[in-house]
Structures are given as C-alpha cells and as structure tokens.
Amino acid sequence: MSAVTAVVIDFYGTLTLSTPNDAWTEAAAASAAPLGLSTDRWREALDASFVERATGALGDLTETFRELARRCGVSPSEEALAEACSARVRAQNALFRFRPDARGALETLSGRGFRLGLLSDCTPELPAAWPDLEVAPYFDTAVFSCVEGIKKPDPAFFHLVCERLGVRPADCLYVGDGGSHELTGAAGVGMTALLLRAQDWHSNSAHDREEDWGGPEIGSFTELTSLVSTPGLSARSHLAHHQGRD
C-alpha cells in the first residue's frame, strides 16, 4: 500500500445508517400515492430503473417520474407529478441519518490533513440536498453518479474523484459498505478498499452489494480514525489484522 493522503467515502449505508428493505418500500409508497399507483408497482419501477436513474439517463426528478409513470401505464397531471416529486424528496431526506461517529471522524481526518472525497451512486435528490447536510463541509469534493453519468464500479468514476482531490488512486483509502461492487472497483484502480461492516450492515438493502468481500474491513468510523493518523503514513501493517475480519 502506498502512503495514504486521502480518504474517499461512500454515502448510503456508509456515512448513513443502513436502510432496510421496508424503509425503501415506505419511501416508495409516499411517491406512489399521488400517481395513483400501488406501492408494489411503483417500487418495481424504481428498482428496475436504478442504473438509469443513478446515471442521470432519465433526466431530473420530474422527467424521471414522468417516464417511470408512463412505463407503469399512467399519465399523471403536472400537479400529481409535482406532489409525487415532493413526496420523494421528503422521503429521501428522511433517510439521511448519519452514523453517530461519522461527523467526529470526518472532523478528525480533516484536522489531520487528509483530503476527503465523497463518491456516491445516487439519484438527483442527494446532490440537491448535499450543500445543507451536516457532513458536507468536511469534504474537499463530492462526486455524484447522476451528475457525472457514470457509476460504480466503472474505473472512470474512481479516477474522477482522485482527479478532483489532486491525488493518485494509490494514495487513497476507500471506505464503503460494498454496494455496486464498489470495493472491487476501488481496489481495481489501485485504491486500498475497506469494507465498513457496521452492526446494522446485514439489515441494509443495497444495489448489487459485495456479500463475499474478503479484504480488510472495519466496524465503525472510530475504528477508521485509529488506522490512519497522519497523511503519508503507510497503513499496510495496521490493515493486516483487518483482512477478512468477522
């Protein structure tokens, strides 16, 4: 492992508490009702379109919901569409619940001189809310898939966050819950990838998650801060005992 000077962190299920499947269903129900659709049908449309939505292929939220409603066989009024979008934003914002030790860890890492980057597979609600989130000021850059048109595990996505941080992939520690095969993707470009397997990890519902990750892992952000003390320190020896930890 090269000397670590930057830490790149995933958003959903990593910075935030895990979101179980029933919470996603409740969130879908909020925007299904104004469209006159059943929760199951709307949830199915949302799940099936995740890659399109996460890469911005369907446009902004209003355009996305108009297209997904069409796929579900309905043509909502502009008023109903606006109500559904507002319900979606409220439901998504309610999921932005951060891990208790996340903010303190970010403050510590930033104070130690590490460059911090966010890399998220997300839909338009997150970049819209990002500037007002309590964790945002600690990050030097935030890169969103729906804005850039690419997502994990595309190597270009990882290279992009490194470019904006002004560092090499080999200088980065990547921390994520494993969604979208992000850990393999990060390791593939030369980052050192860490699985954050918090106590609620097993309850999280994430797209295409790496259930069989055999690399190093941690259980909390507090543990992360104990691994990296100052930029430029090689953490290879510190990570050795985390390899494949249960």
Residue pairs with C-beta under 8 A, 6 or more apart in sequence:
1 170
1 192
1 234
1 235
1 236
1 239
2 168
2 170
2 171
2 190
2 234
3 171
3 231
3 232
3 233
3 234
4 114
4 171
4 172
4 173
4 192
4 228
4 231
4 232
4 233
4 234
4 235
5 114
5 115
5 167
5 171
5 172
5 231
5 232
6 114
6 115
6 116
6 117
6 162
6 165
6 167
6 171
6 172
6 173
6 231
7 109
7 114
7 115
7 116
7 117
7 172
7 173
7 174
7 175
7 224
7 228
8 116
8 117
8 118
8 119
8 158
8 161
8 162
8 165
8 172
8 173
8 174
8 175
8 186
8 191
9 15
9 116
9 117
9 118
9 119
9 174
9 175
9 176
10 118
10 119
10 120
10 175
10 176
10 177
10 179
10 182
10 196
11 118
11 120
11 122
11 126
12 19
12 95
12 120
12 121
12 122
12 177
12 179
12 206
13 19
13 176
13 177
13 179
13 201
13 204
13 206
14 175
14 176
14 177
14 196
15 98
15 99
15 102
15 118
15 135
16 95
16 96
16 97
16 98
16 99
17 97
17 98
17 99
17 200
18 177
18 198
18 200
18 201
18 203
18 204
18 205
19 95
19 204
19 205
20 203
20 204
20 205
21 205
23 95
23 205
24 43
24 205
25 39
25 43
26 91
27 88
27 91
27 92
27 94
27 95
28 39
28 42
28 43
28 46
28 91
29 39
29 42
30 87
30 88
30 90
30 91
31 42
31 65
31 84
31 85
31 87
31 88
31 91
32 38
32 39
32 41
32 42
32 43
32 84
33 84
33 87
34 76
34 80
34 81
34 83
34 84
34 87
35 42
35 65
35 69
35 72
35 74
35 76
35 80
35 81
35 84
36 74
36 76
36 80
37 69
37 72
37 74
41 72
42 68
42 72
45 68
45 71
45 72
46 53
46 68
49 58
49 64
49 68
49 71
50 207
51 57
51 151
52 58
53 64
53 123
53 146
54 121
54 122
54 123
54 145
54 146
54 151
54 207
55 145
55 146
55 149
55 150
55 151
56 124
56 145
56 146
56 147
56 148
56 149
57 149
58 64
58 67
58 68
59 67
60 124
61 85
61 88
61 89
61 123
61 124
61 125
62 81
62 82
62 85
64 123
64 124
65 76
65 81
65 84
65 85
65 88
66 76
66 81
69 75
69 76
69 81
69 84
76 84
88 125
89 125
89 128
89 129
92 123
92 125
92 126
92 129
93 125
93 129
96 129
96 133
98 134
98 135
99 198
99 220
99 221
101 220
101 221
101 222
102 135
102 221
103 134
103 135
103 138
104 221
104 222
105 221
105 222
105 224
105 225
106 116
106 135
106 138
106 139
106 221
107 138
108 225
109 116
109 138
109 224
109 225
109 228
110 116
110 138
112 228
112 229
112 230
112 231
113 230
113 231
114 228
114 231
115 140
115 165
115 166
115 167
115 231
116 138
116 139
116 140
117 139
117 140
117 141
117 142
117 143
117 161
117 162
117 164
117 165
117 172
118 139
118 141
118 142
118 143
118 161
119 143
119 152
119 157
119 158
119 161
119 174
119 182
120 126
120 142
120 143
120 144
120 145
121 145
121 151
121 152
121 179
121 180
121 182
121 207
122 144
122 145
122 146
123 146
124 146
126 144
126 146
127 142
127 144
127 146
127 147
130 136
130 142
130 144
136 142
140 164
140 165
141 161
141 164
141 165
143 157
143 160
143 161
143 164
145 151
145 152
145 157
148 157
148 160
150 156
150 157
150 160
151 157
151 180
152 158
152 179
152 180
152 181
152 182
152 185
153 180
153 181
153 182
153 184
153 185
153 186
153 188
154 185
155 185
155 188
155 189
157 185
158 169
158 174
158 185
158 186
158 188
158 189
158 191
159 169
159 189
162 168
162 169
162 171
162 172
162 189
165 172
168 190
169 186
169 189
169 190
169 191
170 190
170 191
172 186
172 191
172 192
173 191
173 192
173 194
173 227
173 228
173 235
174 182
174 183
174 186
174 187
174 191
174 192
174 193
174 194
175 194
175 196
175 218
175 224
176 182
176 183
176 186
176 193
176 194
176 195
176 196
177 195
177 196
177 197
177 198
177 201
177 204
177 206
177 209
178 195
178 206
178 209
178 210
178 211
178 213
179 206
179 207
179 208
179 209
179 210
180 206
180 207
180 208
180 209
181 208
181 209
181 210
182 193
182 210
183 193
183 194
183 195
183 210
183 213
183 215
184 193
184 210
184 213
186 192
186 193
187 193
187 215
192 216
192 235
192 239
193 215
193 216
194 215
194 216
194 217
194 218
194 224
194 239
194 242
195 210
195 213
195 215
195 216
195 217
195 218
196 217
196 218
196 219
196 220
196 221
196 224
197 217
197 218
197 219
198 219
198 220
199 219
214 243
214 244
215 243
215 244
216 239
216 242
216 243
216 244
216 245
217 242
217 244
217 245
218 224
218 227
218 242
227 235
227 238
227 239
227 242
228 235
228 238
